[in-house]
């Protein structure tokens, strides 16, 4: 099935990681829009179309959420919990993209139905390749249900 370009929400407070991620996604040629937010509270406002993100036409549901664990204010695990508790939003794939390799963090995320957990590689080239793999799988190969499903 052909995939329409979709937007990606990336919640990341490290500017260098955000820039590398945007560059890698552009290299895939999938024409996906990527919106980068820097904290958990803003991410929840975006996902739930609250406040300055209330316009659903301008801020449609993302086709993928990439989420860091360590964020200012509301952390990534709490954002994950809120997304997965909602009957419509829970269908959006959420992939944790983090430096944390702690088993406790990994288990906690999977307890709350994360769709994937990726540890950020240290090298630039490896990081770029990993982002391109994530984008290719979730935005091109994966076939999600429609948001109105069940």
C-alpha positions in Angstrom: 0.0 0.0 0.0 1.3 3.5 -0.8 1.9 5.7 2.2 1.0 9.3 2.3 3.6 11.6 4.0 2.7 12.0 7.6 4.0 14.2 10.4 6.4 13.0 13.1 6.3 14.5 16.6 9.8 14.4 18.2 10.0 15.4 21.8 13.7 16.1 22.6 15.3 18.8 24.7 18.8 18.3 23.3 19.1 20.7 20.3 21.9 18.7 18.7 19.9 15.5 18.7 16.9 17.3 17.3 18.9 18.7 14.4 20.5 15.4 13.6 17.1 13.7 13.6 15.6 16.3 11.3 18.5 16.0 8.9 18.3 12.2 8.9 14.6 12.1 8.2 15.0 14.6 5.4 17.6 12.2 3.9 15.1 9.4 3.7 13.1 11.4 1.1 9.8 10.3 2.7 8.7 14.0 2.9 7.5 13.6 6.4 7.0 16.8 8.4 8.8 16.7 11.7 7.7 18.9 14.6 10.2 19.2 17.4 9.1 20.1 21.0 11.4 20.4 24.0 9.3 19.4 27.0 6.6 16.9 28.0 3.9 19.5 28.8 4.1 21.0 25.4 4.0 17.5 23.8 0.8 16.7 25.6 -0.7 20.1 24.5 0.2 19.2 20.9 -1.1 15.6 21.0 -4.4 16.6 22.8 -4.8 19.8 20.6 -4.8 22.2 23.6 -3.7 25.8 24.0 -1.7 27.1 21.0 -2.0 23.6 19.4 -5.8 23.6 19.4 -6.1 24.0 15.6 -6.4 20.3 14.4 -5.9 21.3 10.8 -2.6 22.9 11.6 -1.6 20.3 14.2 -3.0 17.0 13.0 -2.3 13.8 14.9 1.2 12.6 14.2 1.8 9.3 12.4 4.7 8.7 14.8 5.9 10.0 18.2 9.6 9.9 19.0 10.0 10.6 22.7 13.0 11.1 24.9 12.7 9.9 28.5 14.6 12.7 30.3 12.6 15.9 29.6 12.2 19.1 31.6 8.9 19.1 33.6 6.8 16.2 32.6 9.1 13.3 31.6 8.7 11.1 28.5 7.3 8.1 30.4 4.4 10.3 31.7 3.8 11.6 28.2 3.7 7.9 27.0 1.2 7.0 29.8 -1.1 9.8 28.8 -1.0 8.9 25.1 -1.6 5.2 25.7 -4.6 5.9 28.1 -6.6 7.7 25.4 -8.7 5.4 23.2 -7.8 7.2 20.0 -4.3 8.3 20.7 -3.2 4.9 21.9 -3.1 3.8 18.2 -0.3 6.3 17.4 3.1 4.5 17.5 5.4 5.8 20.2 9.1 5.0 20.1 11.3 6.0 22.9 14.5 7.5 21.5 16.8 7.9 24.5 20.3 7.5 25.9 19.0 5.5 28.8 19.9 1.8 28.7 18.6 1.2 32.2 16.5 -2.0 32.4 14.1 -0.2 34.7 13.3 2.4 32.1 13.0 -0.1 29.3 10.5 -2.3 31.4 8.6 0.8 32.5 8.0 1.9 28.9 6.9 -1.5 27.8 4.6 -1.7 30.8 2.9 1.3 29.3 2.6 -0.1 25.8 5.5 1.7 24.1 5.8 0.5 20.5 9.6 0.6 20.4 12.6 1.5 22.6 15.7 2.7 20.8 19.0 3.7 22.6 20.6 6.6 20.8 24.0 5.5 19.3 26.9 7.7 20.3 28.5 8.3 16.9 27.0 10.8 14.4 26.9 8.3 11.5 25.3 5.5 13.6 22.8 8.0 15.0 21.8 9.1 11.5 21.5 5.5 10.3 19.3 4.6 13.3 16.9 7.5 12.7 16.6 6.6 9.0 15.8 3.0 9.9 13.1 4.2 12.4 11.6 6.5 9.8 11.6 3.9 7.1 10.0 1.2 9.2 7.3 3.3 11.0 6.5 5.7 8.2 6.8 3.4 5.2 6.8 -0.3 6.0 4.4 -0.4 9.0 0.7 -0.4 8.2 -1.3 1.0 11.2 -5.0 0.9 11.7 -7.0 4.1 10.9 -7.6 6.3 13.9 -11.3 5.5 13.8 -10.7 1.8 14.2 -12.5 0.2 17.2 
